[in-house]
Amino acid sequence: MTPDFYLSDLLVRPSLNRLEHGDRTIPIEPKVMDVLVCLAQAAGLLSRSELVQSVWGHEFVSEHVLSRCISELRRALGDDHRRPRFIETIRGRGYRLLIAPRPLEDTPPTAAEVPPGPREPSSDSARPVTWSRAIAPSHLASACAVIVFATFTLLLSNRRDPTVLRATDPPALEHPLTSYPGTELDPAYSPDGRRLAFAWRRENDLDIHIRDLPSGDPKRLTSDPSDETNPVWIPGRDRISFVRASEPPGIFAIDAGGGAAERLITLTSGTCPDLAWSPDGRWLYFVDRPSSVAPFSVHRWDSRTGVSRPITDPPVHTFGDRDFALSPDGKRLAYARAVLAGHEELWLSVIGGESRRLVRERSSILGITWEPNGRAIYYSSNRLTEQLLWHLDLEDGEPRPVTSFGRDGCDPVIDASGGRMAFEQQRYRTDLWRSERLEDGTWSEPVPLLPSTRIELQPVFSPEGRRLAFVSSRRGDPELWICDSDGREPRSLGRIGEPNPVSIAWSPNGASLVAPVLDAQRRRDLWQFDVETGERRRLTDDPAVEILPHWSQDGEWVRFGSDREGSSWEAWQVSVGDLRQERLATDAVAWFSTKSGPIVCHGETGAPCRVQSGELHPIEGAPRLMLEAELALGPGGMWFLGEAETGRPAPILWFDSSDQSVRPVPNAALLRQDIPGLGFSVSRDERTLVFTQIEIRDSDIVEVDLPKPLE
């Protein structure tokens, strides 16, 4: 057994996974304890790779998992990475303990003996612990599993002046502002901080409500049958603007006391995730796009002239700019640019000036807000497999997660005083369901295939139809799994490192799978998994993003889309034998092999195309490829998940490669999804449909009091 030992006046008890200080007991996770034991055993600098190898062994683990362990360990120790007493980060190299461990028989130091800041471990003041063989790195690697995170849910970083949270702060008290039946979204503080506007779906429709703070009953402002979202208070006026998904969709304004709503702007797209007013109330910022195949961009509307124009210019091959936040002085814009679904970048623009990328997230961003001083922003990201809130100091440039509050949080907003933050706390769970084709061509009522209490999504049938591959978080992190087609015998093939939509591709002989994997350097490359042994090998090794892998019919090549040229998507292929890579086409995001020839998705519009005489010709009636998990290849064509109308599930469409016709699948609206990209698959005999269905989805609005400025 690993012996107990002292760190300063803390008693470390590895066998019990806890720290003790007087009468206080601090439980910590097993892997966090393993990291502490390794650092204590090293008695000096330990590199990040050495720590990962010692604790996780051959498990495929991102270095972000280690970062989270270090963060949790510092919080348990009451340590501060800016002024460390226990664990020092050696930038670019690793970590070391600043206090030598003491054997249990030694007397713990008094408070006066505890060092006030960083110092070298002293061999004169402490004898090293005698370690048993039970804690050798090889034993740790075989005895411990990957740290369990919450599944694909939603944290925030620590900040300074006036609302900085330190990593050593105790957990902040969160209290719900709304806990009503249904779903509450899009919190917005009034300018004086005395009221909160929000959207609330009681039954079917989302309507705008307000309530007094700190207590008060909700008051409904709107009751249109169309969904109404994103309330924002208009500066200098007791009015609220919001988005209504009517026909046509638009941005409206209504008095906070109620009354008729006034249309301000007519939108081309019914999707507008953010609104913001300039401090003087003249300019309204919103998201729109000129057509269904163009990328989204942030626009600015002049309330005096009624004229609007785009102020961001995303590349045409991206999905565009969506979530954004205007700085408190109205001079800068922070926004998320979706390179593709689930892979976003954080950008900063000076209004009327230059733009620059702040962070290449390669994950989903759900909400951005500014500190009142304008020196830092907060945003929600799932870069650590959870949807967490992060803090980004614009001078430092390094995003950091908050350890004190905000787990499961998105769409954060800070009141004008900087003393409070409100955010959505979302919860959802998905399962795989199965339906059979009936004699009349319709589909039977679906039944659960593989129930669990975690996330299951993106199913793909094997070529012979007897097995199913899918992504699951049932062991914590997102992993690639397979099971029999009826859901029996599920087993994991290993971690894939990200919860975002991915494409899983079976080899023609059913012996291998290819999927994108996010590695420790947050590079998304293609890996091949042996279905029987679980062994994996890297097929691509490039800083660019690789997506939508599909096998050639002879099984010798894997085709995929990549942005390695930077300006547009291109179709590439890699040889499974010698890993040789070749470019297939420019302006193409994917290349699928069918019996009647390849189907190529255009790199700018996402439209599926036929290749004729070396040129791409769009398939008439086929929807744009919006997410990676929205299509499934069949023996005679391709199944598409069509674009959903507001409040309705997305339909399944069938493209027949023989006559290039597109038709809806009867009764396929049984996919009760209102979030596209969760995945579906059709067996090769076209008689079984497996799809992802949302089982639980709700959200409340939670508030936390932010700490006073650091002295």
N, C-alpha and C positions, 0 to 999 in steps of 0.2 A: 504494500500500500504506500501511496505517496505520503510522506510525513507532513504533519502540520508545521507551520513556521510563522515567524513574525516578519512583517514589513512595518518598520517604525512601531507604532503602538497598535497596529492592526494584526489580529490573529487570522492567518490564512488556513482554511481547513479544506484541502482539495477533495478529500473523500466525501465531504458533505456539500460541496459546491457552495461554500458561503464564506463570508468574512465576518469577524466578530470584533466589536469595539466596545468594551465594557458590557453593558446590558443590551447593546444593540446588535442585531443580526442582519446581515446584508446578503440575501441570496443572489447568486449569479449563475448564468447558464453554463453548462458543462464545457462547451467549447471556449467560452470566455475564461474559465478557470484554467483550461489547458494552455491557453496563450500566456497567462500569468505564470504558470509553472515553467513553461519553456524559457521565458525571460529570466526568471529567477535562477534556473539551472545554468543558463549561459553565462551569467555574471559578467556581462559585457554586451557589446553591440551584436544584434541579431538581425540579419537582413529580412526583408519582407518575404522573399522566396524561401528562405530557411524556415521561417515561421509557418508559412503555408504548408511546406513539405512535412514539417514535424507534426503539425496538428491534424492536417487533412490527408496527408499521404498522397495517394494516387487519385483521390476524388478530384473531379474537375471543379475547382472553386475559383471564383473571381476574387481579385485582390480587394474589391470593395467589401467582400464579406469580412476580410481581415480588418479593414478600416472600421467597419461597424463594431467588431469585437473590441478593438482598441478603444473606440469611443465609449462603449458600454463599460469597459474595464475602468477607464478614467472616471466615469460617473460614479461607479461603485466605490472607487478609492477616494473620491472627493478631489480629484486632480484637475488641473487646468493646463491645456496644451500650450497656452501662451506663457504661463509661469509654472512649469511642471515641478512637482515635488517627488513624484514616483516614476513616471514614464516620460522619457525624452524622445522626441522624434528627431532623427538625424536625416535631414532632407536629402532625398536621393539615395539613402543607404538603408535605413531601417529604424529599429527602436532599441533602447536599452533602459534597464532599471537604474535609477539614481540612488536607490537605497539598497544596501546589501541585505539579503534575507538572514534572519537569525534563527537558530535552532529553537525548538520549543522549550528546552530546558533553560534557555537564557531568560533573564528578567526583561520584560518589555521596557523600552525607554520611557522616561517621563516626558511631559509636554515640552519641558524646556530643552530636552535633548533632540526633539524632532526638528530636522533641518528646515529652515524657512524657505529655501529655494533650491535650484539645481546645484548638485555637487557630485563629484566623482565618488563611486563606492569606495569605502575605506577598509582596507584589510586590517587596520589597527583596531577599529571599533567594533568589528563583527566577524564571527567565524562563519565560514560557509556551511550551508546545510549539507548533510550527507544524504545523497539521493539514492533511493532504491532503484533496482532495475525495472521496477514496475512502471516507471515514468519515462523510460527511454523513448526517443522519438518514434521508433518503429512500433512500439506498443501503442502510443497515442494515436498514431495513424490508423491502426487497425481497430482500435476500440471505440472510436468516435465517428458519428455521422455528421452530415452537413448541418450547420446551424439552421434552425427552423425559423423562417420569417412568416409573418402573416401573409395571406394570399392576395396578391394583386390589389391590395387596398391602399388607403391613402394616408408627413413630419415636417418640421421646420427648423431652420438653423438659428444659431446664436448670434445676437447682434449687439452693437454698441451704440451709444449716444444718439437718440435718447432711449432706444428700445432694444438694447443688446442683451441677448441671453447668453450666459456662459455655459460651457459644457458641464460645469460642475454644479450648476443650479439644481436644486431638487425639483422633482416633477411639479409643474405649475398646475393649479387647480382649474380644470375645464368645467364650465357649466353650460347646459343647453339653453340657447335662446328660443329654440323651437323644438318640440318633441311631439308634434301632432301626428295623427294617423296620416299615412301617405308619405309624400316626398317634398321636402323643402329645399330650395336651391337659391343661388345667386344673392347672397346677402349684400346689402348696401346701407351704410350708415348715413343718416342725414348730416348736413354740414355742422350742426350744433351737437351731434352725437346723441340726441335724445330720442331718436326714433330709428327703426330698422325697417327697410323695405326688403321684400323677398318674394320669390315665386313659390306657390304651394299647389301641388297636385293632390286634391282631396280624393277624387275618384278618377274621373277621366281627363279633365282639362286642367292645364296649368294656368293659374290666375295670379295677379299681382296683389299682394297684401302689405299692410304696414302694421306695426305695433309700437307702443311706447316702451321706452327702456327706463329702468331695468325690468319693470313688470308692466303688463298690460295685455289685454286680449287682442287677438289679431282682427284687423278690419279689412274686408275685401274691397279692393278698388275697382277691379275689372271682372267681368263675367262673360266675356265673349266665348263662343264655342271653340275658337281657335286657341292654341297654346300661346301664352304670353310669358315672356321671360326677360331676364337681364334688366331689372329696374335700376335706374341711375338718377340721383337727385340733380336737378338743374340749378346751378349756382345762382344765388340772389333771388330765386323764385321758389315758392312753396309748391313745386311741381315735380313730377317724376316722368322720365322718359323710359320707354320699354320697347321690346320687340314683339310683334304679333305675327304669328304664322298664318295669316289669313290669305285670301286670294284677291289681289296679290299681297304678298307679305310686305311688311313695312315697319317703320319706327314711329311710335306714337308718343304723345304726351298727355298727362292727365293731372288735374289738381290733386294735391295730397288729401284734400278733404272729400274727394269724390267728384262725380260729374261725368260728362261725356269726354271721350278720348279724341284727341286731334291728331290726324296723320301728318307727320313731318316729312318723311322720306318713304318712297316706294323702293323696295329692294328687288334686285333680280333673283337673288338666292333667298330661300327661306331660312338659311342658317346664318346667324349672326351672333357669335358667342360672346362678344364684348361690346360695351358702349362706354364712352368717356366724354365729358365736357371739359373744355378749357376753363381755367379759373375765372375768366371774365364772363363766361356763359355765352360766348359768341359762336365758338366752333364745337361741333359735335363729331366725334370720331367713331367710326363703325367699320364693320367688315362686310364686304360684298365682292362679287365677281361679275364680269360682263356676260358670261355664258356658262352653261353647265360643264364645259370642257376646259375652261380657263381657270388658272389658279386664283385662290382668294387673295385679297390685298386689303390693307387698312386704308379707308377713305376718310376725307374730312369735308364736312358740310358747313357752309357759311349760313348762319341763321338770318343774316341780314339780306343776302341776295338769293338764297335758296339753291345755290350752286354747290355741287360736290365734285371732288376729284380724288383719284388714288394718290396716296403719299408714300406707299411702299411699292417696290417693283420686283416681285419674286420671279425667279427663272420659270420659264413656261413648263419645264419638265417636273416641277414640284407641285405639291398640293397647295402651296401658298402660305400666307400669313394669316393667323386666326386669333388665338388668345393674345391680348396685348394689355398694356397699362400705360397711361400718360403720367409723366412725372408731376410732382406737386406744383412746380412752377410753369407747367404746360409747355416746356421747351424741348423735351426729349420723349421718346417713345420706346419702350421695351416690348418686344413681341416674340412670339414663337413662330418659327418657319418650319413647316412640315415638308421635309425632303421627300418622304413617303410616309404612309400610315405607320404611326408608332415610332418614327425616327425623326425627331425634331431638333432644331437648333434655336438657341436664344440669341436674339439680335438687339442692338441698340442703335437708334437713329436720332440725330438732331433734326428737329422739325425744319425742313428746308435746307438741310445740310447733309453731312456724310453719315454713312451707316457702317457698322462693324459687327462682326460676330463675336459674342461673348463666350458662349459655351456650345460645343457640339455634343448635345445630349445623347443622341441615338436612343431616345426613349420618349414617352409621351409627356407633354407639358399640359397641365390642367389648371391654369390660373396663375396670374402674376400680379403683384402689388408692390408699391414703393414704400420705403420708409419716409416719414414726413420730412426728414432733412435732405432727401434726394441723393444720399450717398450710397444706398444699397437697395436691393430688391429682394423679394421673396417669390418663389415659384414652386409649383407642385410638380414632381417628377417621379417616375417609377424606375429610376436608374439602378436602384438596389433591389429590384424585383418587387418591392412594395411601392405604392403611390405615397410618397413622402413630401413634406414641405422642406424647401431648401433656402438657404440664405446666401446671397452673393454680394460681397463688397466690391463695388465697381473699381476701386483702386487696387485691391488685392487680386481680384479676378479668379479666385478659387471658391467654387460653391461648397458649402458645408451644411450637413443636416443638423437640425435642432434635436437635442436629446431630452428636452424638458417637456414638450407638449406637441400636439398637432398630429399624432399618428392617425392615419386614415383621413387626413385632411386634404382638401383641394379648394380652389377658388378663394384664396385668402383675401381679406380686405382689412385695412387698418383705419381706425377713426382719425380725424384731423388732429387730435391732441397727441397721437402716438401712444396712448395708454392702453388701448384695447385692440384685440384682433378677433375677427369673426371668420369662420370658415365652414365649409360643408364637411360633414363627416359621412362618407358614403360606405355602404356595405352591399356587396352582392355575391352571389354564388351561382355557378353554372354547372349543369350536368349534360351528359350525352343522352340523347333520346333516339329511338329507332321506330321506323314506320315501314310497312310493307305495301307494295303496289297491288291493288285489287284487280279483278278481272275487267272491270269497266275503265281501267286506266287511272282511277283516283287512288288516294293513299289512305291507309288505315289510320285510326287514331293512334298517335305515338305513345310509346311506353318507355319508361326509363331503361337505359342500357347498362349503365355503370354508376349507380348512385354513390355519392360521397359527400362529405361536408366541406370539400375544398373546390378548387376550380378545375374543371375538365373542359377542354375546347379543342377545336381544329382537328377533327377526325379525318382519317384518310384510309380507305379500303386498300388492301393489298391486291396485286393483279389478279390472283385466283379467287379473291373475295372471302377467304377463310379467316383472315386476320385484319386487325384494325390498328393503326398507329394514331396517337393523339398526344396532346400536351396536357400535363397534369401537375398540380401543386400538392398532391395528397401526401407527399413526404416533406413539404416545405417549399423549397425552391422549384421553379419551373423545370420539369424534366420531360424527356421523350419516353413515352410508354408504348407498349403494344399489348394486345389482348386478342382472344378469339373473337370472331365476328358477333357472337352472342354475348360478349362481355366477360366470359370466363377467362381464368388464368392471366390476369393482368401482371405485368412486370416492367420494371424500369430499365431503360437502356443508358441512362445517364443524364446529367444536367445539361441544359442548353443555355442557361445564363440570362434569359430575358423572358418577360411575360408578354411582349408585344406580339402582334400577329406574325406568324411565320408560316412558311410553306414546307410541308413534309413531302418528300418524293420517294416512292418505292422504286427499286430497280425492276426491270422487266421480269426477272426470275424470282423476285420476292425475297432475295437473300440479304439485301442491303437497303438502308434508308439514307437519304441525304437531307440535312436540315441546316439552316443557319445557326451558328453558335456564337454567343458573345463571350470573348475570352477575357483574361485578366486585364488586358490593356484596352478593353471596350472596343475591340475590333470585331466586326461581324463577318466571319468567314464561313465557308461551307465545309461541313464535316460529313464523313461517311461512317455509318454505324452498321456493324455486323449484327444481324437480327438474332442469331443463335448465341454468339459469344459475348455480345455487348462491346466488343473492341471497336475503337474509333480511330480514324485517321483524318488529318486535315487535307482537304482538296485544294483550297485556295489560301493564299497568305498575302493579303493586300490591304493597305489602309482604307481602301474604298469599301462601300457597302455592297454586299452581294445578296440578291433576293431572288425569289421565285425559281428555285431549281426544278428542273424536269429532266428526265433521262431520255436519251435517244432510244429508238426502238430496238437497236442492237445491243444496248446496255454498255457501250464503250465510251460514251460521252455524257456529261451532265451539262445542260444548257442553263443559263441564268442571266439575270440582269445586273448591271453594275454601273455606278456613277464614277468610275475611276478616271474618266477624262474631265470630270468636274462640271462641264457645261450642260450635259444632257445624259440620258440613259442610253446604254448600249447593250446589245445582246452578245454574250460570250459563251464559250464552251470550254470545258476542261476534260482532258483525257483521264479516265479512271485508272488507266494503266501506268502512264509515265508522267501524269500531272501537267502535260503540255497544254497551254491555253491558246485559244484562237478567238478573234473577234468575228462574230457572225453578221452583225448589222449595226449601223448607227441609228439613232432616233428610235430605238426599240428597247422596251423594258423587260420583255420576256419572249421566249421562243418555245412553242409547244409542238411536239411531233404528233401527227394524227395519220391515219391510213390514207387520207386523201391529200396529205401534204401539211406543211407547217402552218400554224396559226401564230402570228406575231402581234404582240400588243405594242402599239405606237408609244414612243418614249415621251411625247409631248401631250397627247390627248388621252393616252391610256386605252384607246379604242382597239379592239381586236381586229386584225387585218389578215387578209390572204396575201400570199406572195405570188405575184404574177410578173413574169419577165423582169425579175429583179427589183420590182417596185412594190410598195405596200399599198393595198387597197382596202379601206375600211369595210367591215361587214355591216351592211345596212340593218339597223334595228338592234344591233348588239350594244349593251350598255358599256359605259366606260369602266375599266378595271380600277376600282377605288381602293380595295384592300387586297392583301395577299391571299386571304382565305375565302375569297368570294367566287371561286370557280372550281370546277371538278371536271377532269377529262373523262369522257366516255368512249366506247369503242367506235361510235359513229359521229362523234362531235364533241360538244362541250356544254356543260351545265354552268349557268351564270346565276349569281344572286343579283337581281335587278335593283334599281334605286327605289327606296321606299318612299311612299307618300307620307306626309305628316300624320303621325298618330297611327300608322298602319305598318304591318310587317312587310319586309321586302319579299317580292315574289321570286320564284325560281323560273328561269327561262332556259330553253333548250336550243342550242345552235346545231342544226343538222349540216354536217360538213359535205354531204352529197349534193344538196341543192342550195346550200348557204341560206337556208331559211331560219328564222328565229320565232319560236312560239312559246307561250306560257305553259307551264306544267300544271295540269288540273289539280285543284285542291292543295297546291303546294304552299299555300299561305299558312299551313300548319306550322311553319317555322315562326314561332311567336317570338321573334327577336326585334328589338328596337335599337340594338347596337349592331351595326354591320361588322363583318370581319371575324365573327366568332367561329365560323367554319361549318361546312357540311360536306358530305361525301355520298356518292351513289355507287352501289356495287356494280361490277362489270356486267352482270346479267340484267342490270337496271331494274331489279325487283326490290331492293332494300335501300332505304335512305336513312343515314345517321346524321344528326345535326346537334348543334349546341343550343341549349335553351337556358335562359335566365330563370333561376328558381326564386331567388331572393334579391330584391333591389330596393333599397330605400336610403334616405339620407335625412339628417337633421342639421341644423345650424348651431354651431358651438362657439362660445366666446371664451377668451382667456385674457386675464389682466397681464399686461406686459410689465416687466420690472422697471424700477427707477433707473436713471442713468448711473453708470459706474462712476465712483468718485475718482 
